[in-house]
């Protein structure tokens, strides 16, 4: 049997449990055809680079498959029929990745970073910020230069 990675994007307006149910159905198709899903990751609701069928976001799901080509073809057929699946991509690979995917690793690193509050930012001198400066702001800064006047009255 061959090794595959399959990612599909489900519509943004379905709930997460519905996405899990859809992933379970596709897993059942693979196992019924004699294959197995070695890894399944839900990447969450993410932005799409461009609108797909009037959707700007989608639920991303990754499968690592160890299945015959007929099983993969049947899963792709099921995904093309299902109206909840916006896009899918299946790629044959030489070896499956062990552990979390790169998307999950970047998601974890983003969660580990401390939250930025307004107090830990370095203060800027002058400018147009809250601390004064700019045209017509109290608290310092610089004044607006006078407007040149013309001899005819209004500028």
N, C-alpha and C positions, 0 to 999 in steps of 0.2 A: 504494500500500500504506500501511497505517496503522502507527503507532508504538505500542508497548506496553512496559510494564514488568511483569515476572512474577517473583514470589517464591514459592518453595515450601519447605516444611519437611519433611525426611525424618526417619525414626525415629532415635532416639538409639543403638540397638543395632546399627546397620549401620556398617561401617567407612568411613573417608574415601574409599578407592578405589572402593567400591561406590557412594557418592554421586556421584563423578565419572563412573562408568559410567552411572548413571541420568541425569545431566545430559547426557552424550553422546547417549544414546538419545532424549531429548527434543529435543536440537538436530537430530538426524537427521530427526525427524518434521517439524520446522519447515522444514528445507531441502528435504525431499521434497515439501512442499506449496507450494513456491515462495517461501518467506521466507528471512530470514537472521537469525542471532543476532549483533548488533553488539557486545555486551559480556556477559561471564559472570563473576560473582564468587562465590566460595565464602566465606561469612561465618563459617564454623566452627560448632562445637557450642556452642549458646547456650541459656540458660534460657528456658523458655516461661512466660508470665504465669500460666497455669493448666494443669491436666492435660488433655492431649488424647490420647484413646485410651490411657490409662494411661502416658503419657510426660510427664516433666517437662522434658526437654531435646530439642533437635532440631538437625539440620544444616540451616543456612539457605543457600539458593542464589538469586542474583538473575540474571535474564536481561533484557537490553534487546533487544527484537524489532522488526524491520521486516518485517512479514508481513501477508498478507491475513487477513480475519476467519475464513475457513474453516480456515486453518492453526492459528490460536490456539484455535479451538473444538476441533480435533482434539487439540491438546496438552493442553487442559484435560480432555478425555475420557480420554486416556491417564493423566493424573495421578489422576483420580478412580478409575480401575480399579486402579492400582498400590497395593498394600498398604503399601509403604514410604513413600509420601507421606502425611503427616498432614494438611496443609493447603496450600492454594495461593491466590494472589490475583493476578489479572491486571488491570491498569489501563491504559486508553488515555491517552496523553499527547500533547501538542502537539509537544514536542521532547525528544529523548533527552539525558541528561546526558553530558557528556564528562568523562573522568577518573574517579577513584575516587568511589564513592558516599559518603554521609554516614556510614554505618556503618563503612566501611573507614577513613575519615579519623579517626573517634573512636577506632578500634582502634589506629591508628598513634600518635595523640597519647598514648594510655594507655601504649603501649610505650616512648615517649620519656621518660616521667617517671622520675626516679631512684627506686630502691627505698628504702624506709624501713627503717632498722635501728633497734634499740633505743637506740643511743647518741646519735642526732641529735635525739631528742625532748627538749623542755624539761622540766626537773625540776619536779615539783610539791612544794609545801610542805604538810606535814601530810596529812590525808586517810587513805584506807585502802590506799594503794599499797604497793609493796615497800619503800619507803624509811622505813617506820615509821609510827606513828600508828595510830589505830583502837583498838578494845577488845582488851586483852590482848596487844598486840604489844610486843616489846622494841624499844628504840630511840627511845622518846619518844612524842610524841602526847599524848593526854589519857586520863585514867583513867575507867573506867565509874562513873557516879554510884551511890551505895549504894542498894539496893532498900529501899523502905519496908517496915517490918515491921508486922504486925498483932499485936494482943494475944493472939490465939488460937494462935500458934505459926507454922505454915507460911504462906507468902505465896501 
